[in-house]
Amino acid sequence: MQLRKIIKALGHFPTDDAATKLIWLALSNITAKWSRSTHDWKTAMNQFAILYEERFVRPAP
């Protein structure tokens, strides 16, 4: 629901890359508020780390 609200508020995106970046940032902010991890989220985060390794920062353990 939170992700849908963010996408709907911005309307359209000039490129697919812009949409991908917004979704990644939104998910990053949304998951920071979660009290428990979701199923297979670690796999998704690893994929983001591969795709955006120069911008991806892992939290300190």
VMD Tcl script that builds the backbone (N, CA, C; Angstrom):
set m [mol new atoms 183]
animate dup $m
set s [atomselect $m all]
$s set {name element resname resid chain x y z} {
  {N N MET 1 A 0.820 -1.180 0.000}
  {CA C MET 1 A 0.000 0.000 0.000}
  {C C MET 1 A 0.872 1.256 0.000}
  {N N GLN 2 A 1.936 1.241 0.786}
  {CA C GLN 2 A 2.821 2.406 0.837}
  {C C GLN 2 A 3.538 2.618 -0.493}
  {N N LEU 3 A 3.958 1.535 -1.112}
  {CA C LEU 3 A 4.644 1.625 -2.403}
  {C C LEU 3 A 3.703 2.157 -3.471}
  {N N ARG 4 A 2.489 1.689 -3.471}
  {CA C ARG 4 A 1.497 2.161 -4.435}
  {C C ARG 4 A 1.230 3.664 -4.269}
  {N N LYS 5 A 1.165 4.125 -3.038}
  {CA C LYS 5 A 0.933 5.538 -2.756}
  {C C LYS 5 A 2.064 6.402 -3.321}
  {N N ILE 6 A 3.296 5.961 -3.161}
  {CA C ILE 6 A 4.452 6.704 -3.658}
  {C C ILE 6 A 4.442 6.771 -5.186}
  {N N ILE 7 A 4.171 5.647 -5.831}
  {CA C ILE 7 A 4.159 5.611 -7.293}
  {C C ILE 7 A 3.014 6.453 -7.843}
  {N N LYS 8 A 1.848 6.359 -7.231}
  {CA C LYS 8 A 0.678 7.104 -7.693}
  {C C LYS 8 A 0.891 8.612 -7.550}
  {N N ALA 9 A 1.577 9.036 -6.503}
  {CA C ALA 9 A 1.800 10.459 -6.258}
  {C C ALA 9 A 2.693 11.086 -7.332}
  {N N LEU 10 A 3.615 10.308 -7.884}
  {CA C LEU 10 A 4.540 10.856 -8.873}
  {C C LEU 10 A 4.031 10.752 -10.311}
  {N N GLY 11 A 3.050 9.908 -10.542}
  {CA C GLY 11 A 2.478 9.822 -11.883}
  {C C GLY 11 A 3.297 8.987 -12.832}
  {N N HIS 12 A 4.004 9.616 -13.767}
  {CA C HIS 12 A 4.777 8.872 -14.759}
  {C C HIS 12 A 6.273 9.120 -14.552}
  {N N PHE 13 A 7.087 8.279 -15.185}
  {CA C PHE 13 A 8.535 8.355 -15.048}
  {C C PHE 13 A 9.163 8.544 -16.426}
  {N N PRO 14 A 10.200 9.377 -16.539}
  {CA C PRO 14 A 10.820 9.626 -17.836}
  {C C PRO 14 A 11.513 8.395 -18.424}
  {N N THR 15 A 12.069 7.550 -17.555}
  {CA C THR 15 A 12.748 6.332 -18.030}
  {C C THR 15 A 12.440 5.174 -17.087}
  {N N ASP 16 A 12.718 3.972 -17.560}
  {CA C ASP 16 A 12.557 2.793 -16.711}
  {C C ASP 16 A 13.542 2.830 -15.552}
  {N N ASP 17 A 14.721 3.386 -15.802}
  {CA C ASP 17 A 15.732 3.482 -14.760}
  {C C ASP 17 A 15.253 4.383 -13.614}
  {N N ALA 18 A 14.573 5.466 -13.956}
  {CA C ALA 18 A 14.040 6.377 -12.936}
  {C C ALA 18 A 12.999 5.659 -12.075}
  {N N ALA 19 A 12.152 4.859 -12.695}
  {CA C ALA 19 A 11.140 4.112 -11.960}
  {C C ALA 19 A 11.791 3.074 -11.043}
  {N N THR 20 A 12.799 2.390 -11.547}
  {CA C THR 20 A 13.505 1.381 -10.752}
  {C C THR 20 A 14.169 2.003 -9.538}
  {N N LYS 21 A 14.803 3.149 -9.731}
  {CA C LYS 21 A 15.470 3.832 -8.622}
  {C C LYS 21 A 14.464 4.268 -7.556}
  {N N LEU 22 A 13.330 4.795 -7.999}
  {CA C LEU 22 A 12.320 5.231 -7.045}
  {C C LEU 22 A 11.778 4.058 -6.239}
  {N N ILE 23 A 11.513 2.951 -6.904}
  {CA C ILE 23 A 10.988 1.773 -6.217}
  {C C ILE 23 A 12.008 1.248 -5.211}
  {N N TRP 24 A 13.279 1.214 -5.598}
  {CA C TRP 24 A 14.315 0.740 -4.690}
  {C C TRP 24 A 14.404 1.641 -3.462}
  {N N LEU 25 A 14.424 2.951 -3.667}
  {CA C LEU 25 A 14.495 3.879 -2.536}
  {C C LEU 25 A 13.262 3.774 -1.638}
  {N N ALA 26 A 12.100 3.643 -2.256}
  {CA C ALA 26 A 10.866 3.517 -1.481}
  {C C ALA 26 A 10.884 2.244 -0.634}
  {N N LEU 27 A 11.292 1.129 -1.243}
  {CA C LEU 27 A 11.370 -0.124 -0.497}
  {C C LEU 27 A 12.382 -0.034 0.638}
  {N N SER 28 A 13.479 0.643 0.384}
  {CA C SER 28 A 14.487 0.823 1.419}
  {C C SER 28 A 13.916 1.585 2.615}
  {N N ASN 29 A 13.178 2.647 2.342}
  {CA C ASN 29 A 12.578 3.434 3.419}
  {C C ASN 29 A 11.451 2.680 4.121}
  {N N ILE 30 A 10.652 1.970 3.363}
  {CA C ILE 30 A 9.526 1.230 3.940}
  {C C ILE 30 A 10.031 0.103 4.838}
  {N N THR 31 A 11.019 -0.661 4.368}
  {CA C THR 31 A 11.502 -1.802 5.149}
  {C C THR 31 A 12.264 -1.371 6.386}
  {N N ALA 32 A 12.777 -0.166 6.417}
  {CA C ALA 32 A 13.472 0.324 7.615}
  {C C ALA 32 A 12.510 0.417 8.799}
  {N N LYS 33 A 11.226 0.550 8.529}
  {CA C LYS 33 A 10.214 0.679 9.581}
  {C C LYS 33 A 9.641 -0.666 10.032}
  {N N TRP 34 A 9.946 -1.730 9.303}
  {CA C TRP 34 A 9.408 -3.041 9.652}
  {C C TRP 34 A 10.075 -3.594 10.893}
  {N N SER 35 A 9.307 -4.306 11.703}
  {CA C SER 35 A 9.864 -4.895 12.914}
  {C C SER 35 A 10.380 -6.318 12.675}
  {N N ARG 36 A 9.956 -6.947 11.593}
  {CA C ARG 36 A 10.453 -8.289 11.269}
  {C C ARG 36 A 10.728 -8.375 9.775}
  {N N SER 37 A 11.598 -9.267 9.387}
  {CA C SER 37 A 11.948 -9.400 7.979}
  {C C SER 37 A 10.901 -10.236 7.243}
  {N N THR 38 A 10.794 -10.021 5.961}
  {CA C THR 38 A 9.856 -10.777 5.152}
  {C C THR 38 A 10.527 -11.998 4.554}
  {N N HIS 39 A 9.705 -12.881 4.083}
  {CA C HIS 39 A 10.174 -14.103 3.446}
  {C C HIS 39 A 10.929 -13.774 2.164}
  {N N ASP 40 A 12.118 -14.294 2.012}
  {CA C ASP 40 A 12.968 -14.132 0.833}
  {C C ASP 40 A 13.444 -12.705 0.594}
  {N N TRP 41 A 13.348 -11.828 1.565}
  {CA C TRP 41 A 13.813 -10.452 1.374}
  {C C TRP 41 A 15.330 -10.420 1.213}
  {N N LYS 42 A 16.039 -11.303 1.889}
  {CA C LYS 42 A 17.491 -11.339 1.783}
  {C C LYS 42 A 17.916 -11.627 0.343}
  {N N THR 43 A 17.208 -12.492 -0.348}
  {CA C THR 43 A 17.503 -12.798 -1.741}
  {C C THR 43 A 17.312 -11.567 -2.616}
  {N N ALA 44 A 16.235 -10.835 -2.385}
  {CA C ALA 44 A 15.977 -9.622 -3.162}
  {C C ALA 44 A 17.055 -8.566 -2.897}
  {N N MET 45 A 17.442 -8.397 -1.652}
  {CA C MET 45 A 18.474 -7.427 -1.320}
  {C C MET 45 A 19.810 -7.793 -1.961}
  {N N ASN 46 A 20.106 -9.074 -2.033}
  {CA C ASN 46 A 21.333 -9.512 -2.700}
  {C C ASN 46 A 21.302 -9.177 -4.190}
  {N N GLN 47 A 20.153 -9.314 -4.812}
  {CA C GLN 47 A 20.020 -8.963 -6.230}
  {C C GLN 47 A 20.218 -7.463 -6.433}
  {N N PHE 48 A 19.652 -6.644 -5.549}
  {CA C PHE 48 A 19.866 -5.199 -5.631}
  {C C PHE 48 A 21.347 -4.868 -5.453}
  {N N ALA 49 A 22.023 -5.571 -4.569}
  {CA C ALA 49 A 23.446 -5.333 -4.336}
  {C C ALA 49 A 24.261 -5.634 -5.589}
  {N N ILE 50 A 23.856 -6.654 -6.338}
  {CA C ILE 50 A 24.548 -6.990 -7.583}
  {C C ILE 50 A 24.262 -5.944 -8.654}
  {N N LEU 51 A 23.002 -5.549 -8.784}
  {CA C LEU 51 A 22.626 -4.587 -9.824}
  {C C LEU 51 A 23.160 -3.187 -9.561}
  {N N TYR 52 A 23.176 -2.777 -8.306}
  {CA C TYR 52 A 23.565 -1.405 -7.950}
  {C C TYR 52 A 24.702 -1.411 -6.934}
  {N N GLU 53 A 25.741 -2.165 -7.207}
  {CA C GLU 53 A 26.793 -2.325 -6.208}
  {C C GLU 53 A 27.485 -1.012 -5.844}
  {N N GLU 54 A 27.571 -0.065 -6.773}
  {CA C GLU 54 A 28.235 1.199 -6.464}
  {C C GLU 54 A 27.394 2.091 -5.557}
  {N N ARG 55 A 26.078 1.847 -5.494}
  {CA C ARG 55 A 25.189 2.669 -4.666}
  {C C ARG 55 A 24.610 1.918 -3.481}
  {N N PHE 56 A 24.804 0.628 -3.439}
  {CA C PHE 56 A 24.185 -0.185 -2.414}
  {C C PHE 56 A 25.078 -0.237 -1.179}
  {N N VAL 57 A 24.508 0.110 -0.058}
  {CA C VAL 57 A 25.258 0.092 1.203}
  {C C VAL 57 A 24.580 -0.882 2.146}
  {N N ARG 58 A 25.333 -1.838 2.608}
  {CA C ARG 58 A 24.789 -2.810 3.571}
  {C C ARG 58 A 24.855 -2.224 4.968}
  {N N PRO 59 A 23.814 -2.420 5.764}
  {CA C PRO 59 A 23.855 -1.925 7.146}
  {C C PRO 59 A 24.879 -2.676 7.970}
  {N N ALA 60 A 25.423 -2.014 8.956}
  {CA C ALA 60 A 26.388 -2.646 9.843}
  {C C ALA 60 A 25.698 -3.712 10.692}
  {N N PRO 61 A 26.356 -4.854 10.912}
  {CA C PRO 61 A 25.711 -5.929 11.703}
  {C C PRO 61 A 25.565 -5.593 13.149}
}
mol reanalyze $m
mol bondsrecalc $m
mol representation Tube
mol addrep $m
